[in-house]
Structures are given as structure tokens and as C-alpha cells.
Amino acid sequence: MPIYILATKLQNPDLVEKRKEQGEKWLKFVREKIPNIKWIAHYVILGPYDFIDIFEVKDEKEAVKVSLLSRSAGAIFAESWTAIPYTEFLELVEDLK
């Protein structure tokens, strides 16, 4: 399955007392709507975004759903990118020779 990266910025990140509960609720919500999603990683990051999620889904339409679900759950900003594993990138380079 293709790999996608989702960067999100929370609407109100200073609600730390509810962060774990909200995060678990969001994960459950996404799994209900996209049961075949495979989570690879979830990171809190410094910079313009609060979180980076790396996941696999069947296509870009499902990736858009993950982004939309993030926005509906309180993220003020969500941006998604496709990701190609480095070994596959090297194969693409070889094909160009």
C-alpha cells in the first residue's frame, strides 16, 4: 500500500490534560472510517506543525479522508504528502539509466 505523511497543527494544543483522551478518540474514529489503515509512526514535532503521522492506506482518496478527519477533530491545519521508500527511489533512478 502507498505510504502517506500527515502533518497537523492543533487548534488548541495547550489542553494537555485531555491530550491523551483526544488522541485515542481520534485514532478510534479514523480506524472506524478507514479500517484498513496501517499506522507506521506518530511523532510530536517542533516547528510549524504539532504532529507528524506516517501511515499506509490503499490510495490517495483514503489519505484525503485521514486529513479531513483530522480537521473535523480539531486540527486547524492538516497537510498530506505521499512518500516513496528510499529503496524504491533508487530503483526509479536505475530505470532512468
N, CA, C and O of each residue as an XYZ file, in Angstrom:
388
protein
N       0.842     -1.182      0.000
C       0.000      0.000      0.000
C       0.885      1.241      0.000
O       1.983      1.217      0.555
N       0.421      2.318     -0.613
C       1.192      3.564     -0.608
C       1.342      4.139      0.804
O       0.499      3.927      1.675
N       2.425      4.861      0.998
C       2.724      5.492      2.281
C       2.414      6.983      2.173
O       2.707      7.624      1.164
N       1.823      7.513      3.222
C       1.496      8.931      3.283
C       1.976      9.511      4.601
O       2.114      8.806      5.600
N       2.226     10.805      4.578
C       2.621     11.545      5.777
C       1.588     12.646      5.990
O       1.232     13.363      5.055
N       1.116     12.772      7.207
C       0.147     13.804      7.558
C       0.757     14.708      8.618
O       1.145     14.249      9.692
N       0.837     15.989      8.309
C       1.310     16.985      9.269
C       0.097     17.756      9.762
O      -0.698     18.241      8.958
N      -0.053     17.874     11.075
C      -1.203     18.590     11.627
C      -0.769     19.619     12.659
O       0.230     19.455     13.359
N      -1.547     20.671     12.724
C      -1.392     21.693     13.749
C      -2.708     21.744     14.501
O      -3.775     21.887     13.903
N      -2.624     21.627     15.813
C      -3.831     21.595     16.632
C      -4.428     22.980     16.817
O      -3.728     23.993     16.804
N      -5.720     22.991     16.987
C      -6.425     24.244     17.229
C      -6.068     24.805     18.598
O      -5.862     26.009     18.750
N      -5.996     23.924     19.594
C      -5.729     24.361     20.956
C      -4.786     23.369     21.630
O      -5.223     22.558     22.447
N      -3.489     23.426     21.294
C      -2.567     22.420     21.826
C      -2.307     22.514     23.312
O      -1.694     21.610     23.880
N      -2.759     23.591     23.972
C      -2.470     23.711     25.398
C      -3.487     22.999     26.287
O      -3.470     23.179     27.504
N      -4.362     22.200     25.703
C      -5.279     21.393     26.514
C      -4.603     20.062     26.873
O      -5.097     18.990     26.526
N      -3.485     20.151     27.561
C      -2.678     18.970     27.829
C      -3.388     17.935     28.690
O      -3.123     16.740     28.557
N      -4.275     18.366     29.562
C      -4.937     17.402     30.438
C      -5.855     16.456     29.661
O      -6.190     15.382     30.160
N      -6.262     16.835     28.462
C      -7.147     15.985     27.665
C      -6.455     15.417     26.426
O      -7.100     14.754     25.615
N      -5.169     15.662     26.270
C      -4.465     15.285     25.049
C      -4.520     13.777     24.782
O      -4.823     13.363     23.662
N      -4.232     12.954     25.791
C      -4.236     11.506     25.594
C      -5.631     11.025     25.191
O      -5.776     10.242     24.253
N      -6.643     11.492     25.898
C      -8.026     11.097     25.611
C      -8.425     11.521     24.187
O      -9.036     10.749     23.450
N      -8.073     12.752     23.818
C      -8.424     13.236     22.484
C      -7.697     12.449     21.396
O      -8.279     12.130     20.359
N      -6.427     12.141     21.635
C      -5.653     11.367     20.670
C      -6.222      9.972     20.464
O      -6.337      9.505     19.331
N      -6.576      9.306     21.554
C      -7.160      7.963     21.454
C      -8.513      7.989     20.759
O      -8.838      7.087     19.987
N      -9.301      9.025     21.034
C     -10.606      9.178     20.393
C     -10.431      9.368     18.886
O     -11.174      8.789     18.093
N      -9.442     10.184     18.491
C      -9.178     10.412     17.069
C      -8.748      9.118     16.373
O      -9.238      8.803     15.289
N      -7.836      8.373     16.993
C      -7.386      7.105     16.402
C      -8.547      6.137     16.198
O      -8.646      5.497     15.151
N      -9.410      6.030     17.177
C     -10.574      5.152     17.070
C     -11.486      5.617     15.938
O     -11.980      4.804     15.157
N     -11.702      6.905     15.856
C     -12.546      7.493     14.817
C     -11.998      7.180     13.424
O     -12.749      6.791     12.530
N     -10.699      7.350     13.244
C     -10.079      7.068     11.944
C     -10.177      5.585     11.616
O     -10.498      5.224     10.484
N      -9.906      4.721     12.592
C      -9.975      3.273     12.341
C     -11.386      2.815     11.973
O     -11.555      1.880     11.189
N     -12.391      3.471     12.536
C     -13.780      3.135     12.191
C     -14.089      3.508     10.744
O     -14.782      2.769     10.044
N     -13.582      4.640     10.300
C     -13.869      5.137      8.963
C     -12.964      4.518      7.895
O     -13.364      4.375      6.740
N     -11.738      4.152      8.294
C     -10.763      3.585      7.353
C     -10.134      2.358      8.015
O      -9.012      2.429      8.517
N     -10.857      1.230      8.016
C     -10.394      0.063      8.777
C      -9.078     -0.550      8.287
O      -8.386     -1.217      9.056
N      -8.729     -0.330      7.021
C      -7.506     -0.955      6.508
C      -6.258     -0.085      6.690
O      -5.189     -0.429      6.184
N      -6.384      1.049      7.415
C      -5.225      1.918      7.627
C      -4.177      1.185      8.458
O      -4.505      0.468      9.403
N      -2.913      1.376      8.090
C      -1.807      0.784      8.850
C      -0.931      1.942      9.340
O      -0.298      2.640      8.548
N      -0.911      2.126     10.650
C      -0.097      3.195     11.225
C       1.354      2.756     11.281
O       1.657      1.667     11.770
N       2.247      3.587     10.790
C       3.676      3.294     10.818
C       4.346      4.043     11.960
O       5.165      3.480     12.686
N       3.989      5.334     12.119
C       4.611      6.128     13.178
C       3.756      7.348     13.493
O       2.966      7.807     12.669
N       3.936      7.859     14.706
C       3.252      9.076     15.161
C       4.262      9.849     15.994
O       4.768      9.340     16.995
N       4.558     11.080     15.582
C       5.555     11.886     16.273
C       4.993     13.251     16.638
O       4.227     13.840     15.876
N       5.378     13.745     17.802
C       5.199     15.139     18.164
C       6.451     15.836     17.655
O       7.564     15.349     17.853
N       6.269     16.979     16.997
C       7.429     17.631     16.390
C       7.503     19.106     16.783
O       6.513     19.695     17.215
N       8.666     19.681     16.629
C       8.875     21.110     16.813
C       8.754     21.775     15.451
O       9.030     21.148     14.428
N       8.354     23.006     15.427
C       8.222     23.726     14.164
C       6.785     24.152     13.937
O       6.023     24.302     14.893
N       6.403     24.349     12.679
C       5.078     24.888     12.396
C       3.936     23.896     12.630
O       2.778     24.304     12.711
N       4.240     22.616     12.738
C       3.223     21.595     12.969
C       3.387     21.019     14.372
O       4.448     21.140     14.984
N       2.329     20.394     14.872
C       2.389     19.748     16.186
C       2.675     18.250     16.087
O       3.352     17.683     16.944
N       2.148     17.606     15.023
C       2.287     16.156     14.868
C       2.606     15.779     13.423
O       2.243     16.476     12.476
N       3.289     14.665     13.299
C       3.503     14.008     12.005
C       3.043     12.562     12.187
O       3.465     11.873     13.116
N       2.173     12.118     11.286
C       1.731     10.724     11.262
C       2.165     10.104      9.945
O       2.025     10.712      8.884
N       2.686      8.908     10.019
C       3.080      8.161      8.834
C       2.210      6.917      8.799
O       2.127      6.172      9.776
N       1.557      6.700      7.648
C       0.601      5.599      7.568
C       0.495      5.078      6.146
O       0.914      5.735      5.193
N      -0.071      3.892      6.021
C      -0.355      3.289      4.727
C      -1.866      3.147      4.580
O      -2.557      2.740      5.514
N      -2.365      3.488      3.402
C      -3.758      3.255      3.024
C      -3.760      2.866      1.554
O      -2.737      2.951      0.876
N      -4.927      2.437      1.067
C      -4.956      1.877     -0.281
C      -4.721      2.896     -1.388
O      -4.168      2.548     -2.432
N      -5.135      4.160     -1.181
C      -4.958      5.149     -2.246
C      -5.069      6.566     -1.687
O      -5.295      6.772     -0.495
N      -4.903      7.536     -2.592
C      -4.926      8.938     -2.169
C      -6.292      9.374     -1.651
O      -6.379     10.305     -0.850
N      -7.344      8.723     -2.091
C      -8.671      9.083     -1.580
C      -8.789      8.765     -0.090
O      -9.365      9.543      0.670
N      -8.250      7.635      0.322
C      -8.261      7.307      1.750
C      -7.335      8.240      2.529
O      -7.627      8.591      3.672
N      -6.221      8.643      1.917
C      -5.312      9.582      2.579
C      -6.011     10.919      2.806
O      -5.833     11.546      3.851
N      -6.802     11.355      1.833
C      -7.567     12.594      1.990
C      -8.557     12.456      3.139
O      -8.770     13.407      3.891
N      -9.161     11.286      3.279
C     -10.106     11.070      4.381
C      -9.408     11.233      5.739
O      -9.973     11.816      6.664
N      -8.188     10.720      5.850
C      -7.451     10.863      7.112
C      -7.236     12.342      7.411
O      -7.414     12.789      8.544
N      -6.857     13.087      6.397
C      -6.657     14.518      6.570
C      -7.948     15.225      6.972
O      -7.949     16.058      7.878
N      -9.037     14.895      6.302
C     -10.328     15.508      6.622
C     -10.796     15.155      8.029
O     -11.361     15.991      8.734
N     -10.558     13.912      8.427
C     -10.927     13.504      9.778
C     -10.114     14.268     10.821
O     -10.622     14.576     11.899
N      -8.867     14.572     10.508
C      -8.040     15.372     11.415
C      -8.611     16.764     11.577
O      -8.682     17.298     12.684
N      -9.019     17.347     10.459
C      -9.604     18.690     10.518
C     -10.911     18.672     11.297
O     -11.185     19.581     12.080
N     -11.721     17.635     11.082
C     -13.008     17.581     11.772
C     -12.838     17.324     13.272
O     -13.748     17.600     14.054
N     -11.680     16.799     13.674
C     -11.440     16.510     15.089
C     -10.694     17.641     15.799
O     -10.285     17.482     16.950
N     -10.512     18.776     15.128
C      -9.931     19.915     15.820
C      -8.599     20.427     15.318
O      -8.091     21.414     15.851
N      -8.012     19.796     14.314
C      -6.778     20.337     13.758
C      -7.141     21.575     12.929
O      -8.082     21.538     12.136
N      -6.402     22.658     13.111
C      -6.692     23.841     12.305
C      -5.982     23.769     10.963
O      -6.299     24.517     10.038
N      -5.021     22.862     10.867
C      -4.279     22.717      9.624
C      -3.872     21.264      9.487
O      -3.406     20.648     10.446
N      -4.047     20.721      8.302
C      -3.609     19.347      8.010
C      -3.066     19.331      6.590
O      -3.721     19.798      5.658
N      -1.880     18.799      6.437
C      -1.252     18.724      5.123
C      -0.736     17.309      4.922
O      -0.094     16.740      5.805
N      -1.021     16.746      3.752
C      -0.629     15.363      3.468
C       0.371     15.307      2.322
O       0.315     16.099      1.381
N       1.278     14.358      2.427
C       2.267     14.132      1.379
C       2.354     12.640      1.089
O       2.127     11.807      1.967
N       2.686     12.318     -0.150
C       2.999     10.922     -0.460
C       4.470     10.699     -0.126
O       5.273     11.631     -0.140
N       4.803      9.461      0.171
C       6.187      9.118      0.493
C       6.576      7.852     -0.264
O       5.806      6.895     -0.343
N       7.772      7.868     -0.811
C       8.302      6.696     -1.521
C       9.510      6.200     -0.735
O      10.434      6.972     -0.474
N       9.516      4.936     -0.357
C      10.687      4.409      0.352
C      11.965      4.625     -0.472
O      11.947      4.539     -1.699
N      13.052      4.903      0.214
C      14.309      5.220     -0.462
C      14.758      4.110     -1.407
O      15.272      4.394     -2.489
N      14.571      2.857     -1.015
C      14.987      1.755     -1.899
C      14.194      1.770     -3.210
O      14.740      1.460     -4.269
N      12.920      2.125     -3.142
C      12.118      2.231     -4.363
C      12.572      3.426     -5.201
O      12.554      3.361     -6.430
N      12.973      4.501     -4.555
C      13.511      5.656     -5.257
C      14.756      5.256     -6.043
O      14.918      5.642     -7.200
N      15.635      4.480     -5.406
C      16.850      4.031     -6.090
C      16.511      3.174     -7.314
O      17.204      3.248     -8.329
N      15.466      2.375     -7.228
C      15.023      1.594     -8.380
C      14.551      2.516     -9.497
O      14.822      2.257    -10.669
N      13.856      3.575     -9.150
C      13.419      4.547    -10.161
C      14.627      5.184    -10.848
O      14.627      5.369    -12.065
N      15.644      5.516    -10.074
C      16.858      6.092    -10.648
C      17.516      5.112    -11.616
O      17.970      5.501    -12.692
N      17.565      3.846    -11.228
C      18.142      2.815    -12.104
C      17.377      2.705    -13.412
O      17.976      2.504    -14.468
N      16.072      2.834    -13.349
C      15.246      2.761    -14.568
C      15.547      3.880    -15.536
O      15.292      3.744    -16.733
N      16.087      4.988    -15.046
C      16.381      6.140    -15.900
C      17.709      6.026    -16.622
O      17.987      6.813    -17.527
N      18.523      5.075    -16.245
C      19.845      4.910    -16.883
C      19.700      4.375    -18.297
O      20.699      4.173    -18.986
